[in-house]
Amino acid sequence: ICFPLHYMSIMSPSLCVSLVLLSWVLTTFHAMLHTLLMARLSFCEDNVIPHFFCDMSALLKLSCSDTHVNELVIFVTGGLILVIPFVLILVSYAQIVSSILKVPSARGIRKAFSTCGSHLSVVSLFYGTIIGLYLCPSADNSTVKETVMAMMYTVVT
């Protein structure tokens, strides 16, 4: 929306492949980090996870080991992996809104906002629930509440 004619010159096939590879490598290392940290924990409670998938927060609740390192790593990596892209998306939307408001016709403005609105609502739903679940953990959270939040960012979005 902001730079429509520059997309083809910026998004070359090599940049596209590089972005895919970078995403794959970073997510693999992130998953490996949490897997290795979970492997050092011992589990002495009931091994039934009351979630529809194996969520880190549910696993940490089942552990009888000290989970402070795991929680710290979740907070730090989550802050980097979640907050930075979320802020960048918000900044890009600020630029988009600025560009949309320069459109002279009201019909064009409505069309642009309707197109961006659905994406922004999905982004907000995804990042809002995942940030609430992993970066604002609470001992008060019930299993049902955590399951609903996990459903929101995995299934609903």
Contacts in CASP RR format, 6 or more apart in sequence:
PFRMAT RR
TARGET T0000
AUTHOR 0000-0000-0000
METHOD contacts of the structure
MODEL  1
ICFPLHYMSIMSPSLCVSLVLLSWVLTTFHAMLHTLLMARLSFCEDNVIP
HFFCDMSALLKLSCSDTHVNELVIFVTGGLILVIPFVLILVSYAQIVSSI
LKVPSARGIRKAFSTCGSHLSVVSLFYGTIIGLYLCPSADNSTVKETVMA
MMYTVVT
1 96 0 8 1.000
1 99 0 8 1.000
1 100 0 8 1.000
1 112 0 8 1.000
1 116 0 8 1.000
2 95 0 8 1.000
2 96 0 8 1.000
2 99 0 8 1.000
3 10 0 8 1.000
26 81 0 8 1.000
30 77 0 8 1.000
30 81 0 8 1.000
33 73 0 8 1.000
33 77 0 8 1.000
34 56 0 8 1.000
34 70 0 8 1.000
34 73 0 8 1.000
34 74 0 8 1.000
37 69 0 8 1.000
37 70 0 8 1.000
37 73 0 8 1.000
38 56 0 8 1.000
38 59 0 8 1.000
38 70 0 8 1.000
40 65 0 8 1.000
41 59 0 8 1.000
41 60 0 8 1.000
41 63 0 8 1.000
41 65 0 8 1.000
41 67 0 8 1.000
41 70 0 8 1.000
42 63 0 8 1.000
42 64 0 8 1.000
42 65 0 8 1.000
43 62 0 8 1.000
43 63 0 8 1.000
43 64 0 8 1.000
44 64 0 8 1.000
45 62 0 8 1.000
45 63 0 8 1.000
45 64 0 8 1.000
46 62 0 8 1.000
47 62 0 8 1.000
49 55 0 8 1.000
49 58 0 8 1.000
49 59 0 8 1.000
49 62 0 8 1.000
50 58 0 8 1.000
50 143 0 8 1.000
50 147 0 8 1.000
51 58 0 8 1.000
51 143 0 8 1.000
51 146 0 8 1.000
51 147 0 8 1.000
51 150 0 8 1.000
52 147 0 8 1.000
52 150 0 8 1.000
52 151 0 8 1.000
53 150 0 8 1.000
53 154 0 8 1.000
55 146 0 8 1.000
55 150 0 8 1.000
56 70 0 8 1.000
56 74 0 8 1.000
56 134 0 8 1.000
57 133 0 8 1.000
57 134 0 8 1.000
57 137 0 8 1.000
57 146 0 8 1.000
58 143 0 8 1.000
58 146 0 8 1.000
60 67 0 8 1.000
60 70 0 8 1.000
60 71 0 8 1.000
71 137 0 8 1.000
74 134 0 8 1.000
74 137 0 8 1.000
75 134 0 8 1.000
75 135 0 8 1.000
78 134 0 8 1.000
78 135 0 8 1.000
79 135 0 8 1.000
82 127 0 8 1.000
82 130 0 8 1.000
82 131 0 8 1.000
82 134 0 8 1.000
82 135 0 8 1.000
83 131 0 8 1.000
83 135 0 8 1.000
86 123 0 8 1.000
86 127 0 8 1.000
86 131 0 8 1.000
89 123 0 8 1.000
89 127 0 8 1.000
93 116 0 8 1.000
93 120 0 8 1.000
96 112 0 8 1.000
96 116 0 8 1.000
100 109 0 8 1.000
100 112 0 8 1.000
100 113 0 8 1.000
100 116 0 8 1.000
101 109 0 8 1.000
103 109 0 8 1.000
103 112 0 8 1.000
122 157 0 8 1.000
125 152 0 8 1.000
125 153 0 8 1.000
125 156 0 8 1.000
125 157 0 8 1.000
126 152 0 8 1.000
126 153 0 8 1.000
126 157 0 8 1.000
128 153 0 8 1.000
129 149 0 8 1.000
129 150 0 8 1.000
129 152 0 8 1.000
129 153 0 8 1.000
130 149 0 8 1.000
130 153 0 8 1.000
132 149 0 8 1.000
133 146 0 8 1.000
133 149 0 8 1.000
133 150 0 8 1.000
133 153 0 8 1.000
END
